[in-house]
Amino acid sequence: MQIWKIDYKGFFTESMIINEEELTELDIVAPVNTDETNTFYKPKWNGMEWIEGATAEEIAEWNEQQNSPPLSKQIEDLKTQIAETDYQIIKCYEYNLVNKELPYDVESLHIYRQALRDEINQLELQEQGGVDNARNI
């Protein structure tokens, strides 16, 4: 038999297939949602029916995550932006070697490139840790 386990607040925790004999008095279960038109971000059993348990803010955040490009694409775009400034760095280096005035503001260039690297590092950490997506059940 398939069951949906819920926590003490009524929120869905997991779907399981078990024998009825395996249930204990500590298990809190609710009927399986068989209505395919009802998909929830954070399913909650209110004692009578399944309802949306997520707040409007949580739903907006999940939707924003779904609509944003994948982390790998964001990282790739940021690396491209750094590569596009490589020429400026090389040109400054050449000018410095021949004691000419630098054609670009190296300090601003460095700050810009470092900000891009910092953002790449942060996105790579997120990518390694994964993103908690909404449950569409």
VOVO-602729 format. One record per atom (N, C-alpha, C): residue number from 1; x negated, y, z negated; atom name. Coordinates in steps of 0.1 Angstrom, whole numbers, m for minus. Example, Ala and Ser with C-alpha at 12.3 -4.5 7.8 and 13.67 -1.06 7.14 Angstrom:
BEGIN
@i:1, X:m132, Y:m57, Z:m78, at:N $
@i:1, X:m123, Y:m45, Z:m78, at:CA $
@i:1, X:m132, Y:m33, Z:m78, at:C $
@i:2, X:m128, Y:m22, Z:m71, at:N $
@i:2, X:m137, Y:m11, Z:m71, at:CA $
@i:2, X:m129, Y:0, Z:m79, at:C $
***
This chain:
BEGIN
@i:1, X:m8, Y:m12, Z:0, at:N $
@i:1, X:0, Y:0, Z:0, at:CA $
@i:1, X:m9, Y:12, Z:0, at:C $
@i:2, X:m5, Y:22, Z:8, at:N $
@i:2, X:m12, Y:35, Z:8, at:CA $
@i:2, X:m7, Y:44, Z:m2, at:C $
@i:3, X:m16, Y:51, Z:m10, at:N $
@i:3, X:m11, Y:61, Z:m20, at:CA $
@i:3, X:m20, Y:73, Z:m18, at:C $
@i:4, X:m14, Y:84, Z:m23, at:N $
@i:4, X:m22, Y:96, Z:m24, at:CA $
@i:4, X:m24, Y:99, Z:m39, at:C $
@i:5, X:m36, Y:100, Z:m43, at:N $
@i:5, X:m39, Y:104, Z:m57, at:CA $
@i:5, X:m39, Y:119, Z:m58, at:C $
@i:6, X:m34, Y:123, Z:m69, at:N $
@i:6, X:m34, Y:138, Z:m72, at:CA $
@i:6, X:m40, Y:140, Z:m86, at:C $
@i:7, X:m45, Y:152, Z:m88, at:N $
@i:7, X:m50, Y:156, Z:m101, at:CA $
@i:7, X:m39, Y:160, Z:m110, at:C $
@i:8, X:m42, Y:164, Z:m122, at:N $
@i:8, X:m32, Y:168, Z:m132, at:CA $
@i:8, X:m24, Y:180, Z:m128, at:C $
@i:9, X:m29, Y:188, Z:m119, at:N $
@i:9, X:m22, Y:200, Z:m114, at:CA $
@i:9, X:m14, Y:197, Z:m101, at:C $
@i:10, X:m15, Y:185, Z:m96, at:N $
@i:10, X:m7, Y:181, Z:m85, at:CA $
@i:10, X:m14, Y:182, Z:m72, at:C $
@i:11, X:m27, Y:186, Z:m72, at:N $
@i:11, X:m35, Y:187, Z:m60, at:CA $
@i:11, X:m40, Y:174, Z:m55, at:C $
@i:12, X:m39, Y:172, Z:m42, at:N $
@i:12, X:m43, Y:159, Z:m35, at:CA $
@i:12, X:m58, Y:158, Z:m38, at:C $
@i:13, X:m62, Y:145, Z:m42, at:N $
@i:13, X:m77, Y:142, Z:m44, at:CA $
@i:13, X:m82, Y:132, Z:m34, at:C $
@i:14, X:m74, Y:122, Z:m31, at:N $
@i:14, X:m78, Y:112, Z:m21, at:CA $
@i:14, X:m67, Y:103, Z:m17, at:C $
@i:15, X:m69, Y:97, Z:m5, at:N $
@i:15, X:m59, Y:87, Z:0, at:CA $
@i:15, X:m65, Y:74, Z:m2, at:C $
@i:16, X:m58, Y:64, Z:m6, at:N $
@i:16, X:m63, Y:51, Z:m9, at:CA $
@i:16, X:m53, Y:40, Z:m4, at:C $
@i:17, X:m59, Y:29, Z:0, at:N $
@i:17, X:m50, Y:17, Z:2, at:CA $
@i:17, X:m54, Y:7, Z:m9, at:C $
@i:18, X:m44, Y:3, Z:m17, at:N $
@i:18, X:m47, Y:m6, Z:m28, at:CA $
@i:18, X:m35, Y:m15, Z:m30, at:C $
@i:19, X:m37, Y:m25, Z:m38, at:N $
@i:19, X:m26, Y:m34, Z:m42, at:CA $
@i:19, X:m19, Y:m27, Z:m54, at:C $
@i:20, X:m6, Y:m29, Z:m55, at:N $
@i:20, X:1, Y:m23, Z:m66, at:CA $
@i:20, X:m4, Y:m27, Z:m80, at:C $
@i:21, X:m9, Y:m39, Z:m81, at:N $
@i:21, X:m15, Y:m44, Z:m94, at:CA $
@i:21, X:m27, Y:m36, Z:m98, at:C $
@i:22, X:m34, Y:m30, Z:m89, at:N $
@i:22, X:m46, Y:m22, Z:m92, at:CA $
@i:22, X:m43, Y:m9, Z:m98, at:C $
@i:23, X:m31, Y:m4, Z:m97, at:N $
@i:23, X:m28, Y:9, Z:m103, at:CA $
@i:23, X:m28, Y:8, Z:m119, at:C $
@i:24, X:m33, Y:18, Z:m125, at:N $
@i:24, X:m33, Y:19, Z:m140, at:CA $
@i:24, X:m24, Y:31, Z:m144, at:C $
@i:25, X:m21, Y:32, Z:m157, at:N $
@i:25, X:m13, Y:43, Z:m162, at:CA $
@i:25, X:m21, Y:56, Z:m161, at:C $
@i:26, X:m34, Y:55, Z:m158, at:N $
@i:26, X:m43, Y:67, Z:m157, at:CA $
@i:26, X:m42, Y:73, Z:m142, at:C $
@i:27, X:m37, Y:65, Z:m133, at:N $
@i:27, X:m36, Y:69, Z:m119, at:CA $
@i:27, X:m24, Y:78, Z:m117, at:C $
@i:28, X:m26, Y:89, Z:m111, at:N $
@i:28, X:m15, Y:98, Z:m108, at:CA $
@i:28, X:m13, Y:98, Z:m93, at:C $
@i:29, X:m2, Y:93, Z:m89, at:N $
@i:29, X:0, Y:91, Z:m74, at:CA $
@i:29, X:13, Y:99, Z:m70, at:C $
@i:30, X:14, Y:102, Z:m57, at:N $
@i:30, X:25, Y:108, Z:m51, at:CA $
@i:30, X:28, Y:102, Z:m38, at:C $
@i:31, X:40, Y:103, Z:m33, at:N $
@i:31, X:43, Y:97, Z:m20, at:CA $
@i:31, X:34, Y:103, Z:m9, at:C $
@i:32, X:31, Y:94, Z:1, at:N $
@i:32, X:23, Y:98, Z:12, at:CA $
@i:32, X:31, Y:108, Z:21, at:C $
@i:33, X:24, Y:119, Z:25, at:N $
@i:33, X:31, Y:128, Z:34, at:CA $
@i:33, X:31, Y:122, Z:48, at:C $
@i:34, X:43, Y:118, Z:52, at:N $
@i:34, X:45, Y:112, Z:65, at:CA $
@i:34, X:50, Y:122, Z:76, at:C $
@i:35, X:53, Y:134, Z:71, at:N $
@i:35, X:58, Y:144, Z:80, at:CA $
@i:35, X:47, Y:151, Z:87, at:C $
@i:36, X:45, Y:148, Z:100, at:N $
@i:36, X:33, Y:153, Z:108, at:CA $
@i:36, X:34, Y:168, Z:110, at:C $
@i:37, X:46, Y:174, Z:108, at:N $
@i:37, X:47, Y:188, Z:110, at:CA $
@i:37, X:41, Y:196, Z:98, at:C $
@i:38, X:40, Y:189, Z:87, at:N $
@i:38, X:34, Y:196, Z:75, at:CA $
@i:38, X:20, Y:192, Z:73, at:C $
@i:39, X:11, Y:201, Z:77, at:N $
@i:39, X:m3, Y:200, Z:74, at:CA $
@i:39, X:m7, Y:211, Z:65, at:C $
@i:40, X:m15, Y:208, Z:55, at:N $
@i:40, X:m18, Y:217, Z:45, at:CA $
@i:40, X:m33, Y:219, Z:44, at:C $
@i:41, X:m38, Y:231, Z:40, at:N $
@i:41, X:m52, Y:233, Z:37, at:CA $
@i:41, X:m55, Y:226, Z:24, at:C $
@i:42, X:m47, Y:228, Z:14, at:N $
@i:42, X:m49, Y:223, Z:1, at:CA $
@i:42, X:m36, Y:217, Z:m4, at:C $
@i:43, X:m33, Y:204, Z:0, at:N $
@i:43, X:m20, Y:198, Z:m4, at:CA $
@i:43, X:m17, Y:197, Z:m19, at:C $
@i:44, X:m5, Y:201, Z:m22, at:N $
@i:44, X:m1, Y:200, Z:m37, at:CA $
@i:44, X:13, Y:194, Z:m38, at:C $
@i:45, X:14, Y:184, Z:m47, at:N $
@i:45, X:27, Y:178, Z:m50, at:CA $
@i:45, X:33, Y:185, Z:m61, at:C $
@i:46, X:45, Y:190, Z:m59, at:N $
@i:46, X:52, Y:198, Z:m69, at:CA $
@i:46, X:63, Y:190, Z:m77, at:C $
@i:47, X:62, Y:177, Z:m75, at:N $
@i:47, X:72, Y:168, Z:m81, at:CA $
@i:47, X:83, Y:164, Z:m72, at:C $
@i:48, X:85, Y:171, Z:m62, at:N $
@i:48, X:96, Y:169, Z:m53, at:CA $
@i:48, X:91, Y:167, Z:m38, at:C $
@i:49, X:81, Y:175, Z:m35, at:N $
@i:49, X:77, Y:176, Z:m21, at:CA $
@i:49, X:62, Y:181, Z:m21, at:C $
@i:50, X:56, Y:179, Z:m9, at:N $
@i:50, X:43, Y:184, Z:m7, at:CA $
@i:50, X:44, Y:199, Z:m3, at:C $
@i:51, X:36, Y:208, Z:m9, at:N $
@i:51, X:36, Y:222, Z:m6, at:CA $
@i:51, X:21, Y:226, Z:m3, at:C $
@i:52, X:20, Y:238, Z:2, at:N $
@i:52, X:7, Y:244, Z:4, at:CA $
@i:52, X:2, Y:249, Z:m10, at:C $
@i:53, X:m10, Y:244, Z:m14, at:N $
@i:53, X:m16, Y:248, Z:m27, at:CA $
@i:53, X:m26, Y:259, Z:m26, at:C $
@i:54, X:m30, Y:262, Z:m13, at:N $
@i:54, X:m41, Y:272, Z:m12, at:CA $
@i:54, X:m35, Y:286, Z:m12, at:C $
@i:55, X:m43, Y:295, Z:m17, at:N $
@i:55, X:m39, Y:309, Z:m18, at:CA $
@i:55, X:m41, Y:315, Z:m4, at:C $
@i:56, X:m34, Y:326, Z:m2, at:N $
@i:56, X:m36, Y:333, Z:11, at:CA $
@i:56, X:m51, Y:337, Z:14, at:C $
@i:57, X:m58, Y:340, Z:3, at:N $
@i:57, X:m72, Y:343, Z:5, at:CA $
@i:57, X:m80, Y:331, Z:9, at:C $
@i:58, X:m77, Y:319, Z:3, at:N $
@i:58, X:m84, Y:307, Z:7, at:CA $
@i:58, X:m81, Y:303, Z:21, at:C $
@i:59, X:m69, Y:305, Z:26, at:N $
@i:59, X:m65, Y:302, Z:39, at:CA $
@i:59, X:m72, Y:311, Z:49, at:C $
@i:60, X:m72, Y:324, Z:46, at:N $
@i:60, X:m79, Y:334, Z:54, at:CA $
@i:60, X:m94, Y:330, Z:56, at:C $
@i:61, X:m100, Y:326, Z:45, at:N $
@i:61, X:m115, Y:323, Z:45, at:CA $
@i:61, X:m117, Y:310, Z:53, at:C $
@i:62, X:m109, Y:300, Z:52, at:N $
@i:62, X:m110, Y:288, Z:60, at:CA $
@i:62, X:m108, Y:291, Z:75, at:C $
@i:63, X:m98, Y:299, Z:78, at:N $
@i:63, X:m95, Y:303, Z:92, at:CA $
@i:63, X:m107, Y:311, Z:98, at:C $
@i:64, X:m113, Y:319, Z:90, at:N $
@i:64, X:m125, Y:327, Z:94, at:CA $
@i:64, X:m136, Y:318, Z:97, at:C $
@i:65, X:m138, Y:308, Z:89, at:N $
@i:65, X:m149, Y:298, Z:91, at:CA $
@i:65, X:m146, Y:290, Z:104, at:C $
@i:66, X:m134, Y:287, Z:106, at:N $
@i:66, X:m131, Y:279, Z:118, at:CA $
@i:66, X:m132, Y:287, Z:131, at:C $
@i:67, X:m130, Y:300, Z:130, at:N $
@i:67, X:m131, Y:309, Z:142, at:CA $
@i:67, X:m145, Y:314, Z:144, at:C $
@i:68, X:m154, Y:313, Z:135, at:N $
@i:68, X:m168, Y:318, Z:137, at:CA $
@i:68, X:m175, Y:307, Z:145, at:C $
@i:69, X:m185, Y:312, Z:152, at:N $
@i:69, X:m193, Y:302, Z:160, at:CA $
@i:69, X:m200, Y:292, Z:151, at:C $
@i:70, X:m204, Y:280, Z:155, at:N $
@i:70, X:m211, Y:271, Z:147, at:CA $
@i:70, X:m224, Y:277, Z:142, at:C $
@i:71, X:m229, Y:273, Z:130, at:N $
@i:71, X:m241, Y:278, Z:125, at:CA $
@i:71, X:m253, Y:277, Z:134, at:C $
@i:72, X:m253, Y:265, Z:141, at:N $
@i:72, X:m265, Y:263, Z:150, at:CA $
@i:72, X:m265, Y:274, Z:161, at:C $
@i:73, X:m253, Y:278, Z:166, at:N $
@i:73, X:m252, Y:288, Z:176, at:CA $
@i:73, X:m256, Y:302, Z:171, at:C $
@i:74, X:m252, Y:305, Z:158, at:N $
@i:74, X:m256, Y:317, Z:152, at:CA $
@i:74, X:m271, Y:318, Z:150, at:C $
@i:75, X:m277, Y:307, Z:146, at:N $
@i:75, X:m291, Y:306, Z:144, at:CA $
@i:75, X:m299, Y:308, Z:157, at:C $
@i:76, X:m294, Y:302, Z:167, at:N $
@i:76, X:m300, Y:303, Z:181, at:CA $
@i:76, X:m300, Y:317, Z:185, at:C $
@i:77, X:m288, Y:324, Z:184, at:N $
@i:77, X:m287, Y:338, Z:188, at:CA $
@i:77, X:m297, Y:347, Z:180, at:C $
@i:78, X:m298, Y:345, Z:167, at:N $
@i:78, X:m307, Y:353, Z:159, at:CA $
@i:78, X:m322, Y:351, Z:164, at:C $
@i:79, X:m325, Y:338, Z:167, at:N $
@i:79, X:m339, Y:335, Z:172, at:CA $
@i:79, X:m342, Y:342, Z:185, at:C $
@i:80, X:m331, Y:343, Z:193, at:N $
@i:80, X:m332, Y:349, Z:206, at:CA $
@i:80, X:m335, Y:364, Z:204, at:C $
@i:81, X:m328, Y:370, Z:194, at:N $
@i:81, X:m330, Y:384, Z:191, at:CA $
@i:81, X:m345, Y:387, Z:187, at:C $
@i:82, X:m350, Y:378, Z:179, at:N $
@i:82, X:m364, Y:379, Z:175, at:CA $
@i:82, X:m373, Y:378, Z:187, at:C $
@i:83, X:m371, Y:369, Z:195, at:N $
@i:83, X:m379, Y:367, Z:207, at:CA $
@i:83, X:m379, Y:379, Z:216, at:C $
@i:84, X:m367, Y:386, Z:217, at:N $
@i:84, X:m366, Y:397, Z:225, at:CA $
@i:84, X:m375, Y:409, Z:221, at:C $
@i:85, X:m379, Y:409, Z:208, at:N $
@i:85, X:m388, Y:419, Z:203, at:CA $
@i:85, X:m402, Y:415, Z:203, at:C $
@i:86, X:m405, Y:403, Z:207, at:N $
@i:86, X:m419, Y:398, Z:208, at:CA $
@i:86, X:m428, Y:407, Z:216, at:C $
@i:87, X:m422, Y:412, Z:228, at:N $
@i:87, X:m430, Y:420, Z:237, at:CA $
@i:87, X:m434, Y:433, Z:230, at:C $
@i:88, X:m425, Y:439, Z:222, at:N $
@i:88, X:m429, Y:451, Z:215, at:CA $
@i:88, X:m440, Y:449, Z:205, at:C $
@i:89, X:m440, Y:438, Z:198, at:N $
@i:89, X:m451, Y:434, Z:189, at:CA $
@i:89, X:m464, Y:433, Z:196, at:C $
@i:90, X:m464, Y:425, Z:208, at:N $
@i:90, X:m476, Y:423, Z:215, at:CA $
@i:90, X:m481, Y:436, Z:221, at:C $
@i:91, X:m472, Y:445, Z:226, at:N $
@i:91, X:m477, Y:458, Z:231, at:CA $
@i:91, X:m483, Y:466, Z:220, at:C $
@i:92, X:m477, Y:466, Z:208, at:N $
@i:92, X:m483, Y:474, Z:197, at:CA $
@i:92, X:m497, Y:468, Z:194, at:C $
@i:93, X:m498, Y:455, Z:194, at:N $
@i:93, X:m511, Y:449, Z:191, at:CA $
@i:93, X:m522, Y:453, Z:201, at:C $
@i:94, X:m518, Y:453, Z:214, at:N $
@i:94, X:m528, Y:457, Z:224, at:CA $
@i:94, X:m532, Y:472, Z:223, at:C $
@i:95, X:m522, Y:480, Z:220, at:N $
@i:95, X:m525, Y:494, Z:218, at:CA $
@i:95, X:m534, Y:496, Z:206, at:C $
@i:96, X:m532, Y:489, Z:196, at:N $
@i:96, X:m540, Y:490, Z:184, at:CA $
@i:96, X:m554, Y:486, Z:187, at:C $
@i:97, X:m556, Y:475, Z:195, at:N $
@i:97, X:m569, Y:470, Z:198, at:CA $
@i:97, X:m578, Y:481, Z:206, at:C $
@i:98, X:m571, Y:489, Z:214, at:N $
@i:98, X:m578, Y:499, Z:222, at:CA $
@i:98, X:m577, Y:513, Z:216, at:C $
@i:99, X:m573, Y:513, Z:203, at:N $
@i:99, X:m572, Y:526, Z:195, at:CA $
@i:99, X:m563, Y:536, Z:202, at:C $
@i:100, X:m552, Y:532, Z:207, at:N $
@i:100, X:m541, Y:541, Z:213, at:CA $
@i:100, X:m530, Y:542, Z:203, at:C $
@i:101, X:m523, Y:553, Z:204, at:N $
@i:101, X:m511, Y:555, Z:195, at:CA $
@i:101, X:m501, Y:544, Z:199, at:C $
@i:102, X:m495, Y:538, Z:188, at:N $
@i:102, X:m485, Y:527, Z:190, at:CA $
@i:102, X:m473, Y:532, Z:197, at:C $
@i:103, X:m468, Y:524, Z:207, at:N $
@i:103, X:m456, Y:528, Z:214, at:CA $
@i:103, X:m443, Y:526, Z:207, at:C $
@i:104, X:m443, Y:518, Z:196, at:N $
@i:104, X:m431, Y:516, Z:188, at:CA $
@i:104, X:m434, Y:518, Z:174, at:C $
@i:105, X:m423, Y:520, Z:166, at:N $
@i:105, X:m424, Y:522, Z:152, at:CA $
@i:105, X:m425, Y:508, Z:146, at:C $
@i:106, X:m438, Y:503, Z:143, at:N $
@i:106, X:m440, Y:490, Z:138, at:CA $
@i:106, X:m433, Y:487, Z:125, at:C $
@i:107, X:m432, Y:497, Z:116, at:N $
@i:107, X:m425, Y:494, Z:103, at:CA $
@i:107, X:m410, Y:491, Z:105, at:C $
@i:108, X:m404, Y:499, Z:114, at:N $
@i:108, X:m390, Y:496, Z:117, at:CA $
@i:108, X:m388, Y:483, Z:124, at:C $
@i:109, X:m397, Y:480, Z:133, at:N $
@i:109, X:m397, Y:467, Z:140, at:CA $
@i:109, X:m398, Y:455, Z:131, at:C $
@i:110, X:m408, Y:457, Z:121, at:N $
@i:110, X:m410, Y:446, Z:111, at:CA $
@i:110, X:m397, Y:444, Z:103, at:C $
@i:111, X:m392, Y:455, Z:98, at:N $
@i:111, X:m380, Y:454, Z:89, at:CA $
@i:111, X:m368, Y:447, Z:97, at:C $
@i:112, X:m366, Y:451, Z:109, at:N $
@i:112, X:m356, Y:445, Z:118, at:CA $
@i:112, X:m358, Y:430, Z:119, at:C $
@i:113, X:m370, Y:426, Z:123, at:N $
@i:113, X:m373, Y:412, Z:125, at:CA $
@i:113, X:m373, Y:404, Z:112, at:C $
@i:114, X:m377, Y:410, Z:101, at:N $
@i:114, X:m376, Y:403, Z:88, at:CA $
@i:114, X:m362, Y:401, Z:84, at:C $
@i:115, X:m353, Y:410, Z:87, at:N $
@i:115, X:m339, Y:409, Z:84, at:CA $
@i:115, X:m333, Y:397, Z:92, at:C $
@i:116, X:m337, Y:396, Z:104, at:N $
@i:116, X:m332, Y:385, Z:113, at:CA $
@i:116, X:m337, Y:372, Z:107, at:C $
@i:117, X:m350, Y:371, Z:103, at:N $
@i:117, X:m356, Y:359, Z:98, at:CA $
@i:117, X:m348, Y:355, Z:85, at:C $
@i:118, X:m346, Y:365, Z:76, at:N $
@i:118, X:m338, Y:362, Z:64, at:CA $
@i:118, X:m325, Y:356, Z:66, at:C $
@i:119, X:m318, Y:362, Z:76, at:N $
@i:119, X:m304, Y:357, Z:80, at:CA $
@i:119, X:m305, Y:343, Z:85, at:C $
@i:120, X:m315, Y:340, Z:94, at:N $
@i:120, X:m317, Y:326, Z:99, at:CA $
@i:120, X:m320, Y:317, Z:87, at:C $
@i:121, X:m328, Y:320, Z:78, at:N $
@i:121, X:m331, Y:312, Z:66, at:CA $
@i:121, X:m318, Y:309, Z:58, at:C $
@i:122, X:m310, Y:319, Z:56, at:N $
@i:122, X:m297, Y:317, Z:49, at:CA $
@i:122, X:m288, Y:308, Z:57, at:C $
@i:123, X:m287, Y:310, Z:70, at:N $
@i:123, X:m278, Y:301, Z:78, at:CA $
@i:123, X:m283, Y:287, Z:78, at:C $
@i:124, X:m296, Y:285, Z:79, at:N $
@i:124, X:m302, Y:271, Z:79, at:CA $
@i:124, X:m299, Y:264, Z:65, at:C $
@i:125, X:m299, Y:272, Z:54, at:N $
@i:125, X:m296, Y:266, Z:42, at:CA $
@i:125, X:m281, Y:261, Z:41, at:C $
@i:126, X:m273, Y:270, Z:47, at:N $
@i:126, X:m258, Y:266, Z:47, at:CA $
@i:126, X:m256, Y:254, Z:56, at:C $
@i:127, X:m264, Y:254, Z:67, at:N $
@i:127, X:m262, Y:242, Z:76, at:CA $
@i:127, X:m267, Y:229, Z:70, at:C $
@i:128, X:m277, Y:230, Z:61, at:N $
@i:128, X:m282, Y:218, Z:54, at:CA $
@i:128, X:m272, Y:214, Z:44, at:C $
@i:129, X:m266, Y:223, Z:37, at:N $
@i:129, X:m256, Y:220, Z:26, at:CA $
@i:129, X:m242, Y:217, Z:31, at:C $
@i:130, X:m239, Y:220, Z:44, at:N $
@i:130, X:m226, Y:217, Z:49, at:CA $
@i:130, X:m216, Y:228, Z:45, at:C $
@i:131, X:m204, Y:227, Z:51, at:N $
@i:131, X:m194, Y:237, Z:48, at:CA $
@i:131, X:m182, Y:229, Z:44, at:C $
@i:132, X:m175, Y:233, Z:34, at:N $
@i:132, X:m163, Y:226, Z:29, at:CA $
@i:132, X:m151, Y:231, Z:38, at:C $
@i:133, X:m147, Y:222, Z:46, at:N $
@i:133, X:m136, Y:225, Z:55, at:CA $
@i:133, X:m122, Y:222, Z:49, at:C $
@i:134, X:m112, Y:228, Z:54, at:N $
@i:134, X:m99, Y:225, Z:49, at:CA $
@i:134, X:m95, Y:211, Z:53, at:C $
@i:135, X:m86, Y:205, Z:44, at:N $
@i:135, X:m81, Y:192, Z:47, at:CA $
@i:135, X:m68, Y:193, Z:55, at:C $
@i:136, X:m68, Y:187, Z:67, at:N $
@i:136, X:m57, Y:188, Z:76, at:CA $
@i:136, X:m49, Y:175, Z:75, at:C $
@i:137, X:m41, Y:173, Z:65, at:N $
@i:137, X:m34, Y:160, Z:63, at:CA $
@i:137, X:m19, Y:163, Z:62, at:C $
***
